[in-house]
Amino acid sequence: MSESPDDQLFGDEHVRVYRETKGTRGYHWRGGRILLLTTTGRSSGEPRTSALLHRVDGDRWILVASKGGAPDHPGWFKNLEADPDATIEVLADEIPVRASVATGGERGRLWALMTEEWPSYDDYQARTDREIPVVILERR
């Protein structure tokens, strides 16, 4: 697969381009699919938006809180722990969601689903002692 200019998008620029184009640019990224997750900052109370890889599982959206295998959870995950209500943007659709963390056999099934989408998640898990959370987003 050839590289797209959108494959270079990252962070705030990815969010900006995705929003400006309603996902026409930035949804497909390095072979995966991106949604925008907006959480409430646990300290600031301000909206915080991240561009994140996802997969759909039935009527739910699945995320992995990997932070590239860093020793601590990403800020967006900590924000969801403090307030599980969030909003996602999937292409042009804005959807209110509630987050939960997958456990047990469901976590294993969803982890396998996510590593099909992004095989590097297994590498990230090997880099850290923490169990990387698999996050389920359901429409509110």
Backbone bond lengths (Angstrom), bond angles and torsions (degrees), N, CA, C in turn:
res aa  C-N    CA-C-N  psi(-1)  N-CA   C-N-CA  omega(-1)  CA-C   N-CA-C  phi
1 M - - - 1.438 - - 1.522 108.45 -
2 S 1.322 116.57 133.95 1.454 119.40 -179.27 1.523 110.14 -81.58
3 E 1.328 114.43 151.30 1.458 120.22 -178.23 1.522 109.66 -75.15
4 S 1.304 115.96 140.49 1.454 123.36 176.93 1.525 108.58 -100.35
5 P 1.342 117.77 151.29 1.476 118.63 174.29 1.530 111.54 -56.92
6 D 1.329 117.38 -29.63 1.461 120.41 179.22 1.519 112.00 -66.48
7 D 1.331 118.02 -20.52 1.456 120.97 178.59 1.525 112.03 -63.81
8 Q 1.335 117.25 -16.24 1.462 121.37 178.70 1.525 112.51 -89.84
9 L 1.338 117.65 -6.04 1.461 120.55 179.70 1.523 109.87 -65.82
10 F 1.341 115.42 143.75 1.456 119.84 -180.00 1.522 109.42 -156.57
11 G 1.323 116.18 144.05 1.460 122.35 171.28 1.517 113.84 57.98
12 D 1.341 115.47 -135.35 1.464 121.35 -175.84 1.525 112.38 -59.14
13 E 1.342 117.12 -35.71 1.463 119.87 178.94 1.526 110.27 -64.68
14 H 1.333 117.06 -40.20 1.463 121.02 178.79 1.532 109.33 -61.23
15 V 1.324 116.58 -46.11 1.460 121.37 179.45 1.528 110.24 -60.07
16 R 1.322 117.40 -47.00 1.470 122.05 -178.00 1.521 111.28 -60.26
17 V 1.348 117.04 -49.93 1.464 121.38 -177.95 1.530 110.63 -64.32
18 Y 1.321 116.54 -43.23 1.472 121.27 178.74 1.526 109.98 -57.95
19 R 1.334 116.40 -48.69 1.469 120.26 -178.62 1.518 112.05 -65.39
20 E 1.335 116.71 -43.73 1.472 120.10 -178.15 1.520 111.89 -61.46
21 T 1.347 116.18 -31.39 1.467 120.03 -175.70 1.525 112.60 -107.65
22 K 1.337 116.64 6.82 1.473 122.28 -176.43 1.533 111.00 52.67
23 G 1.335 114.88 39.38 1.456 121.34 175.80 1.519 115.15 84.40
24 T 1.336 117.54 -3.79 1.465 118.83 176.04 1.526 109.35 -57.29
25 R 1.329 115.65 -37.12 1.463 121.58 170.81 1.517 107.52 -113.03
26 G 1.326 116.41 135.28 1.451 121.43 175.36 1.516 115.16 100.05
27 Y 1.350 118.04 -16.33 1.470 119.28 177.42 1.523 109.85 -70.29
28 H 1.328 116.00 -48.47 1.471 120.36 175.62 1.524 107.20 -88.45
29 W 1.331 116.55 122.57 1.467 121.05 -174.40 1.523 109.41 -146.58
30 R 1.330 116.04 116.36 1.472 123.11 176.03 1.525 112.92 50.26
31 G 1.323 116.37 36.99 1.453 121.80 177.73 1.516 114.61 89.54
32 G 1.333 117.22 -7.04 1.461 121.27 178.70 1.510 111.30 -110.05
33 R 1.326 115.16 -178.49 1.460 122.16 178.44 1.524 109.10 -119.28
34 I 1.327 115.13 139.01 1.460 122.40 -173.02 1.525 110.60 -113.34
35 L 1.326 115.33 141.42 1.459 121.51 164.95 1.512 107.24 -123.34
36 L 1.322 116.05 162.58 1.455 121.29 173.46 1.515 108.16 -102.22
37 L 1.320 116.68 127.27 1.458 123.43 178.02 1.523 108.11 -109.61
38 T 1.331 116.59 123.89 1.456 120.81 175.52 1.519 108.52 -112.72
39 T 1.317 114.91 118.09 1.456 123.70 178.82 1.526 108.56 -110.59
40 T 1.321 116.29 170.94 1.460 121.58 172.60 1.521 107.46 -97.54
41 G 1.319 116.50 124.77 1.468 121.09 179.90 1.517 110.70 -57.02
42 R 1.321 116.92 127.22 1.468 121.27 -175.12 1.521 112.57 -67.01
43 S 1.322 118.24 -26.06 1.469 121.46 177.73 1.522 111.35 -101.09
44 S 1.314 116.31 -44.05 1.466 121.04 -173.34 1.526 113.50 -83.95
45 G 1.337 117.19 -27.86 1.456 120.23 -172.82 1.517 113.12 75.64
46 E 1.332 116.29 2.71 1.470 121.95 -178.31 1.530 110.28 -90.30
47 P 1.344 117.37 152.51 1.464 119.55 175.93 1.527 110.94 -67.08
48 R 1.321 115.50 137.91 1.471 122.96 179.63 1.522 107.52 -128.92
49 T 1.330 116.81 126.03 1.468 120.79 -176.21 1.513 110.57 -116.98
50 S 1.332 115.02 134.81 1.466 122.52 178.22 1.526 109.09 -127.62
51 A 1.326 116.31 142.60 1.466 122.67 172.10 1.523 106.97 -90.85
52 L 1.343 116.74 121.06 1.464 120.51 -171.83 1.531 111.52 -134.62
53 L 1.323 114.81 143.63 1.461 120.59 171.82 1.520 109.59 -64.66
54 H 1.308 116.24 144.32 1.457 119.80 178.33 1.523 110.27 -149.49
55 R 1.322 113.69 166.24 1.463 122.64 167.03 1.507 107.54 -136.66
56 V 1.304 114.76 157.06 1.452 121.16 176.76 1.524 108.04 -97.35
57 D 1.324 116.13 136.93 1.463 122.91 175.74 1.524 106.04 -129.30
58 G 1.326 116.33 96.80 1.457 120.43 -173.76 1.513 109.21 65.66
59 D 1.351 116.72 -120.20 1.469 120.47 179.12 1.532 111.08 -104.59
60 R 1.334 116.77 23.37 1.464 122.27 -179.53 1.525 109.41 -119.15
61 W 1.328 115.16 156.56 1.466 121.87 174.54 1.520 107.25 -110.58
62 I 1.330 116.17 137.60 1.459 122.31 -175.36 1.527 109.33 -115.10
63 L 1.329 115.63 134.10 1.465 123.64 177.51 1.519 109.07 -127.54
64 V 1.334 116.18 159.21 1.459 121.80 174.96 1.528 107.67 -122.68
65 A 1.325 116.40 125.72 1.468 122.40 -177.72 1.527 110.00 -88.79
66 S 1.330 115.66 63.32 1.467 120.44 -170.27 1.523 114.41 -82.78
67 K 1.321 117.58 -40.04 1.467 122.44 -173.31 1.528 110.18 49.72
68 G 1.351 114.74 37.52 1.463 120.44 177.08 1.518 115.02 63.61
69 G 1.334 116.89 17.94 1.462 120.23 -179.23 1.516 113.64 88.31
70 A 1.331 116.93 14.68 1.469 120.85 177.09 1.532 109.90 -63.25
71 P 1.336 117.25 159.71 1.466 119.90 -176.84 1.533 114.44 -70.01
72 D 1.335 118.60 -17.71 1.461 120.07 179.54 1.530 110.60 -121.10
73 H 1.311 114.83 162.23 1.461 121.11 -178.58 1.534 110.54 -70.15
74 P 1.334 116.97 152.77 1.470 119.56 175.82 1.532 110.79 -66.93
75 G 1.322 115.71 155.17 1.460 121.15 -179.62 1.516 112.79 -56.96
76 W 1.335 117.63 -39.98 1.470 119.18 -178.58 1.529 111.02 -61.48
77 F 1.350 117.00 -34.61 1.457 119.86 179.12 1.538 110.44 -70.36
78 K 1.333 115.97 -42.54 1.468 119.80 177.76 1.533 110.37 -61.37
79 N 1.330 116.39 -36.71 1.466 119.85 176.46 1.528 110.85 -63.50
80 L 1.335 117.02 -40.92 1.471 120.53 178.63 1.527 111.43 -67.61
81 E 1.336 117.04 -33.20 1.462 119.33 176.00 1.534 110.31 -62.27
82 A 1.326 116.48 -38.46 1.465 121.64 -179.50 1.525 111.52 -76.06
83 D 1.332 117.56 -34.74 1.465 122.82 -179.35 1.525 107.64 -150.30
84 P 1.331 118.05 102.89 1.467 120.64 -174.87 1.523 114.74 -73.57
85 D 1.328 118.44 -7.04 1.461 120.24 177.56 1.522 109.33 -83.74
86 A 1.317 115.54 131.05 1.463 121.81 -176.31 1.517 108.53 -149.25
87 T 1.321 115.04 -178.55 1.457 122.18 175.34 1.515 107.90 -130.63
88 I 1.333 116.25 140.90 1.457 120.12 172.69 1.516 109.26 -118.19
89 E 1.317 115.13 153.53 1.452 122.58 170.79 1.519 106.04 -118.74
90 V 1.319 115.61 120.60 1.455 122.91 177.33 1.516 105.52 -120.37
91 L 1.333 115.03 107.87 1.458 121.31 -170.55 1.526 107.64 54.29
92 A 1.330 119.85 -122.77 1.467 121.32 -176.89 1.521 113.16 -89.66
93 D 1.329 118.37 -4.48 1.467 121.44 -175.65 1.518 111.68 -90.38
94 E 1.324 116.28 133.44 1.462 122.81 173.65 1.527 106.96 -108.30
95 I 1.334 116.71 125.29 1.460 121.99 -169.44 1.527 109.97 -131.71
96 P 1.342 118.42 124.14 1.465 120.06 173.53 1.530 109.46 -75.14
97 V 1.324 116.15 133.70 1.468 121.33 -176.18 1.528 110.64 -134.08
98 R 1.334 114.02 163.69 1.469 121.98 171.25 1.522 106.67 -124.84
99 A 1.312 116.18 135.98 1.464 122.33 -176.11 1.521 111.49 -98.85
100 S 1.318 114.73 146.65 1.463 122.85 168.64 1.524 107.47 -142.78
101 V 1.326 115.85 165.37 1.465 121.00 -179.31 1.520 108.70 -106.97
102 A 1.326 115.90 129.63 1.468 121.20 179.08 1.526 109.47 -69.82
103 T 1.337 115.69 144.38 1.455 121.25 178.41 1.522 109.69 -133.18
104 G 1.336 115.38 164.57 1.458 122.41 172.61 1.519 113.80 55.50
105 G 1.329 114.79 -137.89 1.458 120.92 -177.00 1.515 112.84 -63.16
106 E 1.336 116.62 -33.47 1.460 118.56 178.40 1.525 110.30 -65.27
107 R 1.331 117.23 -39.99 1.464 119.27 177.32 1.522 110.30 -60.13
108 G 1.332 117.13 -44.63 1.462 120.52 179.52 1.517 112.43 -60.32
109 R 1.329 116.80 -43.23 1.471 120.78 179.59 1.528 110.82 -64.76
110 L 1.334 116.02 -44.38 1.466 119.47 -178.76 1.529 111.61 -71.37
111 W 1.337 117.26 -34.25 1.474 119.91 175.49 1.530 109.36 -60.17
112 A 1.317 117.15 -45.34 1.474 120.84 178.98 1.524 110.54 -61.81
113 L 1.314 117.36 -40.49 1.462 121.66 177.67 1.527 110.03 -61.14
114 M 1.331 116.50 -44.09 1.460 120.69 -177.51 1.525 112.14 -70.99
115 T 1.337 117.99 -34.39 1.470 118.50 179.22 1.524 110.97 -73.75
116 E 1.325 118.15 -20.38 1.481 119.60 169.83 1.529 109.15 -64.16
117 E 1.317 116.10 -39.00 1.470 122.31 -179.24 1.528 111.06 -75.07
118 W 1.329 116.38 -40.51 1.471 121.76 -174.03 1.532 108.17 -142.59
119 P 1.340 118.32 86.24 1.468 121.39 -175.82 1.526 114.38 -56.77
120 S 1.319 118.46 -23.61 1.467 121.19 -179.25 1.525 112.91 -63.43
121 Y 1.338 118.83 -16.45 1.467 119.19 177.54 1.529 111.13 -57.05
122 D 1.332 117.53 -36.43 1.472 119.36 177.46 1.529 110.75 -63.38
123 D 1.336 117.50 -39.16 1.469 121.28 176.71 1.526 110.31 -64.45
124 Y 1.328 116.70 -41.87 1.464 120.30 -180.00 1.528 110.34 -62.13
125 Q 1.351 116.79 -41.31 1.463 119.88 -179.97 1.529 110.61 -63.54
126 A 1.345 116.48 -36.98 1.467 120.49 -179.75 1.538 111.76 -67.26
127 R 1.342 117.82 -22.35 1.459 122.20 -177.74 1.525 113.79 -81.63
128 T 1.329 117.56 -13.51 1.460 119.52 -171.64 1.524 111.23 -130.79
129 D 1.330 115.55 154.40 1.460 121.04 176.60 1.531 111.72 -85.07
130 R 1.333 117.21 -18.30 1.464 119.01 -178.90 1.534 109.74 -78.71
131 E 1.328 116.22 148.51 1.466 118.68 171.16 1.523 106.82 -77.65
132 I 1.321 115.45 120.47 1.462 120.06 -178.89 1.529 108.91 -70.30
133 P 1.335 117.04 123.61 1.464 120.03 -178.65 1.529 113.15 -69.20
134 V 1.328 114.53 142.77 1.456 122.67 169.72 1.526 105.36 -105.90
135 V 1.320 115.80 121.99 1.457 122.00 -172.67 1.528 109.63 -105.28
136 I 1.321 114.42 133.38 1.462 122.19 176.97 1.529 107.55 -106.78
137 L 1.313 116.05 128.34 1.463 121.05 175.33 1.515 108.67 -111.79
138 E 1.328 115.99 124.64 1.457 121.24 178.36 1.509 109.61 -119.81
139 R 1.317 115.25 142.22 1.464 121.00 -179.92 1.530 109.72 -58.01
140 R 1.344 115.33 135.12 1.468 120.71 175.56 1.514 109.30 -87.01
